[in-house]
Amino acid sequence: MARARSRYAPDRGLTGRMVTTMFLIGLLYVVFVGVLLAALRGSWPIILIITGGLFIAQFWFSDRIAAYGMGAREVTPEQAPELHGTIDRICALADMPKPKVAIAESDVPNAFATGRSEKTALVCATTGLLRRLEPEELEGVLAHEMSHVAHRDVAVMTIASFLGVLAGIITRIALWGGFARSRPGNDPAGILLLLIPLISAVVYAISFLLTRLLSRYRELSADRAAALLTGRPSALASALTKVSGQMARIPTEDLRKAEPYNAFYFMPAFSAKESLGRLFSSHPTLEQRLDQLSRISTDLSR
């Protein structure tokens, strides 16, 4: 018998946006591969093998690679009793199976969740986060991360981001391999040499914007679900404010190392106050998140 859904508050807005984004990205994927097959007729078996292989590899291994890259080290209840105890309380509240629990040795105060499903999920907190937050604040942050697990956000975002990765790789293959066999002066090949990179750039731009829009709403949805589950939106708001303020005190070199994994983190790390990354961030602004939590707190007080 299938297990009942978790007690995290359902979010029809998130579901609708996920379905719409995945449909648009899927349509984009079909058109893109169709163009490649039409343009590189002799190479279609290679294209299909590469696209299929890349998709499987990213879906099955990207979360493990990301966790390894961020230095996640699985810990036992004896090694991290407070962290395990908080996860246990959240799992009991949400009626969810317990994920793997990990700690990353980093002074950057943050947390993240990986895993395609509840069975493969891992929730990790950095040593910088554990050292700085009060128990209620830590619970809010981890409830936010567990919401990503409950809503299968990691799997959805992995699929959604795949097309952008594919566009770049296929372009390189087409440039380095597909056209290397073309004779100089072959006009159709010359046109394709310009056309395919242009199409790939457009595909990448569209998929990038779609995934960023979905990711920002996903973070707001996780804040909302965590606040409603714990009943303490003010604790999560306090954690957001504290983590955001502490980021300014982290050495720039450490923040730059963390930036590639911002899409996974509870709070993005930026190496400069006015970083260009903020413009295309996978997260909403701190003000947007705090404003939502303030409204939830008002509603709950009623």
VENRAFEN-V240244 format. One record per residue. N is the residue number from 1. RES is the residue in three letters. SS is DSSP state (h for helix, s for strand, l for the rest). PHI is phi in degrees with one decimal (none if undefined). PSI is psi as a letter, one per 40 degrees, with the letter a starting at -180 (* if undefined). Layout:
N;RES;SS;PHI;PSI
N;RES;SS;PHI;PSI
//
This chain:
1;MET;l;none;h
2;ALA;l;-70.8;i
3;ARG;l;-72.1;i
4;ALA;l;-64.1;i
5;ARG;l;-65.1;i
6;SER;l;-68.2;i
7;ARG;l;-88.5;e
8;TYR;l;-63.2;h
9;ALA;l;-59.4;h
10;PRO;l;-65.5;i
11;ASP;l;-129.3;g
12;ARG;h;-65.9;d
13;GLY;h;-63.6;d
14;LEU;h;-65.1;d
15;THR;h;-60.4;d
16;GLY;h;-62.0;d
17;ARG;h;-68.1;d
18;MET;h;-63.1;d
19;VAL;h;-63.2;d
20;THR;h;-63.7;d
21;THR;h;-64.1;d
22;MET;h;-65.2;d
23;PHE;h;-64.5;d
24;LEU;h;-64.4;d
25;ILE;h;-68.4;d
26;GLY;h;-62.0;d
27;LEU;h;-63.6;d
28;LEU;h;-61.8;d
29;TYR;h;-61.8;d
30;VAL;h;-62.8;d
31;VAL;h;-64.0;d
32;PHE;h;-62.7;d
33;VAL;h;-65.4;d
34;GLY;h;-60.5;d
35;VAL;h;-63.5;d
36;LEU;h;-63.0;d
37;LEU;h;-64.3;d
38;ALA;h;-70.1;d
39;ALA;h;-77.2;d
40;LEU;l;-117.0;g
41;ARG;h;-56.2;d
42;GLY;h;-72.8;e
43;SER;h;-108.9;e
44;TRP;h;-62.1;d
45;PRO;h;-62.8;d
46;ILE;h;-64.4;d
47;ILE;h;-61.9;d
48;LEU;h;-64.9;d
49;ILE;h;-64.7;d
50;ILE;h;-66.0;d
51;THR;h;-64.4;d
52;GLY;h;-65.0;d
53;GLY;h;-64.7;d
54;LEU;h;-63.4;d
55;PHE;h;-62.7;d
56;ILE;h;-62.7;d
57;ALA;h;-62.6;d
58;GLN;h;-67.5;d
59;PHE;h;-66.9;d
60;TRP;h;-88.8;d
61;PHE;h;-119.4;e
62;SER;h;-62.6;d
63;ASP;h;-68.0;d
64;ARG;h;-68.6;d
65;ILE;h;-63.7;d
66;ALA;h;-64.0;d
67;ALA;h;-61.8;d
68;TYR;h;-64.7;d
69;GLY;h;-63.8;d
70;MET;l;-88.3;e
71;GLY;l;77.7;f
72;ALA;s;-68.4;h
73;ARG;s;-124.3;h
74;GLU;s;-63.2;h
75;VAL;l;-125.7;i
76;THR;l;-91.8;i
77;PRO;l;-58.3;d
78;GLU;l;-70.8;d
79;GLN;l;-78.3;d
80;ALA;l;-141.3;g
81;PRO;h;-62.6;d
82;GLU;h;-65.9;d
83;LEU;h;-64.2;d
84;HIS;h;-64.2;d
85;GLY;h;-62.2;d
86;THR;h;-66.4;d
87;ILE;h;-61.5;d
88;ASP;h;-60.3;d
89;ARG;h;-64.4;d
90;ILE;h;-66.2;d
91;CYS;h;-62.6;d
92;ALA;h;-66.6;d
93;LEU;h;-62.7;d
94;ALA;h;-89.6;e
95;ASP;l;57.1;f
96;MET;l;-124.0;i
97;PRO;l;-67.8;i
98;LYS;l;-75.6;h
99;PRO;l;-81.5;i
100;LYS;s;-67.3;i
101;VAL;s;-116.6;h
102;ALA;s;-139.5;i
103;ILE;s;-128.5;h
104;ALA;s;-111.8;h
105;GLU;l;-76.1;g
106;SER;l;-153.6;h
107;ASP;l;-80.1;e
108;VAL;l;-69.2;h
109;PRO;l;-72.9;h
110;ASN;l;-161.3;i
111;ALA;s;-151.7;i
112;PHE;s;-157.2;i
113;ALA;s;-127.9;i
114;THR;s;-131.7;i
115;GLY;l;119.3;h
116;ARG;l;-76.4;d
117;SER;l;-153.0;i
118;GLU;l;-62.2;d
119;LYS;l;-71.0;d
120;THR;l;-106.2;e
121;ALA;l;-70.9;i
122;LEU;s;-136.9;h
123;VAL;s;-115.6;h
124;CYS;s;-128.6;i
125;ALA;s;-121.7;i
126;THR;s;-83.6;i
127;THR;h;-64.5;d
128;GLY;h;-64.9;d
129;LEU;h;-71.5;d
130;LEU;h;-61.4;d
131;ARG;h;-74.8;d
132;ARG;h;-99.3;d
133;LEU;l;-95.8;i
134;GLU;l;-77.2;i
135;PRO;h;-53.9;d
136;GLU;h;-67.7;d
137;GLU;h;-67.7;d
138;LEU;h;-61.9;d
139;GLU;h;-60.9;d
140;GLY;h;-62.7;d
141;VAL;h;-64.5;d
142;LEU;h;-70.0;d
143;ALA;h;-65.4;d
144;HIS;h;-60.2;d
145;GLU;h;-66.8;d
146;MET;h;-66.9;d
147;SER;h;-63.8;d
148;HIS;h;-60.2;d
149;VAL;h;-66.4;d
150;ALA;h;-61.7;d
151;HIS;l;-93.1;e
152;ARG;l;56.4;f
153;ASP;h;-63.9;d
154;VAL;h;-62.7;d
155;ALA;h;-63.8;d
156;VAL;h;-63.9;d
157;MET;h;-69.6;d
158;THR;h;-64.9;d
159;ILE;h;-65.2;d
160;ALA;h;-64.2;d
161;SER;h;-83.0;e
162;PHE;h;-61.8;d
163;LEU;h;-62.9;d
164;GLY;h;-62.4;d
165;VAL;h;-64.5;d
166;LEU;h;-60.8;d
167;ALA;h;-57.5;d
168;GLY;h;-67.1;d
169;ILE;h;-69.5;d
170;ILE;h;-62.7;d
171;THR;h;-60.4;d
172;ARG;h;-63.7;d
173;ILE;h;-63.2;d
174;ALA;h;-64.3;d
175;LEU;h;-71.4;d
176;TRP;h;-83.0;d
177;GLY;h;-111.0;d
178;GLY;h;-61.3;d
179;PHE;l;-95.0;e
180;ALA;l;-65.3;d
181;ARG;l;-84.8;e
182;SER;l;-76.5;i
183;ARG;l;-76.3;i
184;PRO;l;-58.1;h
185;GLY;l;88.6;e
186;ASN;l;-77.3;h
187;ASP;h;-62.3;d
188;PRO;h;-56.0;d
189;ALA;h;-65.7;d
190;GLY;h;-64.6;d
191;ILE;h;-65.8;d
192;LEU;h;-63.0;d
193;LEU;h;-57.1;d
194;LEU;h;-89.3;d
195;LEU;h;-73.6;d
196;ILE;h;-65.2;d
197;PRO;h;-60.7;d
198;LEU;h;-66.0;d
199;ILE;h;-62.6;d
200;SER;h;-62.0;d
201;ALA;h;-63.8;d
202;VAL;h;-65.6;d
203;VAL;h;-60.4;d
204;TYR;h;-61.4;d
205;ALA;h;-62.2;d
206;ILE;h;-66.0;d
207;SER;h;-64.7;d
208;PHE;h;-62.0;d
209;LEU;h;-65.4;d
210;LEU;h;-62.9;d
211;THR;h;-69.2;d
212;ARG;h;-66.6;d
213;LEU;h;-63.7;d
214;LEU;h;-64.9;d
215;SER;h;-62.7;d
216;ARG;h;-64.2;d
217;TYR;h;-67.6;d
218;ARG;h;-59.9;d
219;GLU;h;-67.7;d
220;LEU;h;-63.2;d
221;SER;h;-65.1;d
222;ALA;h;-67.2;d
223;ASP;h;-60.8;d
224;ARG;h;-62.4;d
225;ALA;h;-63.2;d
226;ALA;h;-65.9;d
227;ALA;h;-63.6;d
228;LEU;h;-72.9;d
229;LEU;h;-68.6;d
230;THR;h;-81.9;d
231;GLY;l;75.2;e
232;ARG;l;-131.6;g
233;PRO;h;-61.8;d
234;SER;h;-66.0;d
235;ALA;h;-67.6;d
236;LEU;h;-68.0;d
237;ALA;h;-62.1;d
238;SER;h;-63.7;d
239;ALA;h;-64.5;d
240;LEU;h;-59.6;d
241;THR;h;-63.7;d
242;LYS;h;-66.8;d
243;VAL;h;-64.3;d
244;SER;h;-61.2;d
245;GLY;h;-67.6;d
246;GLN;h;-71.0;d
247;MET;h;-57.0;d
248;ALA;l;-66.6;e
249;ARG;l;-95.5;e
250;ILE;l;-83.1;h
251;PRO;l;-54.8;i
252;THR;h;-56.7;d
253;GLU;h;-61.1;d
254;ASP;h;-67.2;d
255;LEU;h;-65.8;d
256;ARG;h;-65.2;d
257;LYS;h;-66.3;d
258;ALA;h;-83.3;d
259;GLU;h;-53.9;d
260;PRO;l;-60.8;e
261;TYR;l;-106.3;e
262;ASN;l;-58.3;d
263;ALA;l;-62.8;d
264;PHE;l;-87.2;d
265;TYR;s;-76.5;i
266;PHE;l;-63.2;d
267;MET;l;-135.3;h
268;PRO;l;-64.5;i
269;ALA;l;-103.5;h
270;PHE;l;-120.9;h
271;SER;l;-84.7;e
272;ALA;l;-144.3;i
273;LYS;l;-60.9;d
274;GLU;l;-110.8;f
275;SER;l;-60.5;i
276;LEU;h;-61.5;d
277;GLY;h;-60.2;d
278;ARG;h;-63.6;d
279;LEU;l;-64.3;d
280;PHE;l;-112.5;f
281;SER;l;-65.7;i
282;SER;l;-79.1;e
283;HIS;l;-117.7;i
284;PRO;l;-69.3;i
285;THR;l;-70.2;i
286;LEU;h;-58.8;d
287;GLU;h;-61.2;d
288;GLN;h;-63.2;d
289;ARG;h;-68.6;d
290;LEU;h;-67.6;d
291;ASP;h;-63.9;d
292;GLN;h;-63.1;d
293;LEU;h;-65.0;d
294;SER;h;-64.5;d
295;ARG;h;-65.5;d
296;ILE;h;-63.9;d
297;SER;h;-60.8;d
298;THR;h;-63.8;d
299;ASP;h;-63.5;d
300;LEU;h;-67.6;d
301;SER;h;-68.2;d
302;ARG;l;-76.1;*
//
